Amino acid sequence: MLSWAITFLIIAIIAAVLGFGGIAGTATGIAKILFVVFLVLFVASLIFGRGRGPRI
């Protein structure tokens, strides 16, 4: 998930440098959404994964 966010961020930077404002804005929005989803899933995995003890 994080790799997709970084990919869209790189696409947005390249599009902004080349002058494609609409594509850059769209790619930036997608990157932000994917990063927030990544953060939510990461925090959820930390919280719910901590409840399990070591299996013996």
N, C-alpha and C positions, 0 to 999 in steps of 0.2 A: 504494500500500500504506500509506504513511504517512497519507494522507488518511482512509483507513478507520479506522486506529487512533485518529486524533484525533476522528473522528465518534463512535466507540463510547465514547471517553472523555467527550465532551460529553454523550452520552446517559446515561452512568453518573452524572455529576455532577447532571444534572437529575433523574434518578430518585432519587438519594440525598436531594436537597433536598426532594422531594415525599414522601419516606418509603417508597418502594418498594425495600426492602433486597435482595430476591431479584434483581430486574431489575438493580439497580445492581451487585451482585456479579458477575452473569453478564457484563454489559457491560464491567466492569473486567477480568475474566479474558480476554475476547475481545480487548480493546485491548492487553493485555500480550502475548498470543500474536502478534498482528499486528505489534506493535512489534519483537519479537524476530526475527520472520521478515524484517521490513524491514532490521534491522541486519545480519543474516546475508547477505542478498542484496546489500546495499550494500558490505560488506567484501569479498565474493566478486567483485563487479564491479570494485572497486579493485585487487584482487590480480591478477585475470586480465586486466583491461584494460590494465594497466601493461606487460605482456609484449610488446605490439604496438608496433612502431616506427612512425614516420611513413611514410605511403605516398607514394611519389614517382612 
